[in-house]
């Protein structure tokens, strides 16, 4: 009877760990895919921002704003899934700097375009930090899951 209870308990623990593992794997896939989105969005935003600045094109500026909104929504979703708030704030602040550089007269467009290029280089660095943070989080959760399996 005691052996039967131990077997039932082991089966229940195994089932719980498998469910937890499946949920963590799904979360890891979502976070990994989401971590690539700001990088791709940054490239599209940079292209639209620089072209709209030089050509003074409202359609391209609209494209920049669309990409900006999409990236911000992705970052907020990632934040809810564990991305550290300081990284989100750094990313948002950098993009605010870009938006500020987009404002101005045609006479200063070339200088502002250079500033935008530099700002996007910094944004690339932040995107890399986001990707590293996501990878670190996934690895930490994997270690915790393995620890639960070893202890269970």
C-alpha positions in Angstrom: 0.0 0.0 0.0 2.8 2.4 0.9 4.6 1.5 -2.3 1.4 2.2 -4.3 1.0 5.7 -2.7 4.7 6.5 -3.5 4.1 5.5 -7.2 1.0 7.6 -7.4 2.8 10.6 -5.9 5.8 10.1 -8.3 3.4 10.0 -11.2 1.6 13.2 -10.1 5.0 15.0 -9.6 6.2 13.8 -13.0 2.9 15.0 -14.6 3.2 18.4 -12.8 6.9 18.8 -14.0 5.9 17.9 -17.6 3.2 20.5 -17.6 5.6 23.0 -16.1 8.3 22.1 -18.6 5.8 22.5 -21.5 4.7 25.9 -20.3 8.3 27.0 -19.8 9.2 25.8 -23.3 6.3 27.7 -24.8 7.3 30.8 -22.9 10.9 30.5 -24.0 9.9 30.3 -27.6 7.7 33.3 -27.3 10.4 35.3 -25.5 13.1 34.3 -28.0 10.9 35.3 -30.9 9.9 38.6 -29.2 13.6 39.4 -28.4 14.3 39.5 -32.2 11.4 41.8 -32.9 13.0 45.0 -31.4 16.1 44.4 -33.6 14.1 43.9 -36.8 11.8 46.9 -35.8 14.8 49.1 -35.1 16.2 48.4 -38.6 12.9 49.3 -40.2 12.5 52.4 -38.0 16.0 53.6 -38.8 15.5 53.2 -42.5 12.1 55.0 -42.3 13.4 57.7 -40.0 16.5 58.6 -42.0 14.7 58.5 -45.3 11.8 60.6 -44.0 14.2 63.1 -42.6 16.1 63.6 -45.8 13.1 63.5 -48.1 10.7 65.1 -45.7 8.2 62.3 -46.5 5.1 62.1 -44.3 4.4 58.5 -45.4 7.8 57.3 -44.3 7.4 59.2 -41.0 4.1 57.3 -40.5 5.9 54.1 -41.2 8.5 55.0 -38.5 5.7 55.6 -36.0 4.0 52.3 -36.9 7.2 50.4 -36.3 7.8 52.3 -33.1 4.4 51.4 -31.7 4.8 47.8 -32.7 8.2 47.6 -31.0 6.9 49.3 -27.9 4.0 46.9 -27.6 6.4 43.9 -28.0 8.7 45.3 -25.3 5.7 45.8 -22.9 4.7 42.2 -23.6 8.3 41.1 -22.9 8.3 43.2 -19.7 5.2 41.3 -18.5 7.1 38.1 -19.2 10.1 39.1 -17.1 12.3 41.5 -19.1 13.9 43.9 -16.6 12.2 47.3 -16.5 15.5 49.2 -16.8 16.2 47.7 -20.2 12.7 48.7 -21.4 13.2 52.3 -20.1 16.6 52.5 -21.8 15.1 51.4 -25.0 12.2 53.8 -24.8 14.5 56.7 -23.8 16.8 56.0 -26.8 13.8 56.0 -29.1 12.6 59.3 -27.6 16.0 60.8 -28.5 15.4 59.6 -32.1 12.0 61.2 -32.2 13.4 64.4 -30.9 16.0 64.4 -33.7 13.3 64.0 -36.2 11.9 67.4 -35.3 13.5 70.4 -36.9 14.1 72.5 -39.9 15.3 71.3 -43.3 18.5 73.3 -42.8 19.5 71.0 -39.9 18.3 67.7 -41.5 21.8 66.4 -42.5 23.2 67.0 -38.9 20.1 65.4 -37.4 20.4 62.4 -39.8 23.9 61.8 -38.5 22.6 62.0 -34.9 19.9 59.5 -35.8 22.4 57.1 -37.2 24.4 57.3 -33.9 21.2 56.9 -31.8 20.3 53.8 -33.7 23.8 52.4 -33.1 23.1 52.8 -29.4 19.6 51.2 -29.8 21.4 48.2 -31.4 23.4 47.9 -28.3 20.3 48.0 -26.1 18.7 45.4 -28.4 21.7 43.1 -27.8 21.3 43.6 -24.0 17.6 42.7 -24.3 18.5 39.5 -26.2 21.1 38.6 -23.6 18.6 39.3 -20.7 16.0 37.1 -22.4 18.6 34.3 -22.9 19.7 34.6 -19.2 16.1 34.4 -18.0 15.4 31.3 -20.1 18.6 29.6 -18.8 17.7 30.5 -15.2 14.2 29.1 -15.6 15.7 26.0 -17.2 18.1 25.5 -14.3 15.2 26.0 -11.8 13.1 23.4 -13.6 16.0 20.9 -13.6 16.5 21.6 -9.9 12.8 20.8 -9.3 13.1 17.6 -11.3 16.2 16.6 -9.3 14.5 17.4 -6.0 11.1 16.0 -6.9 
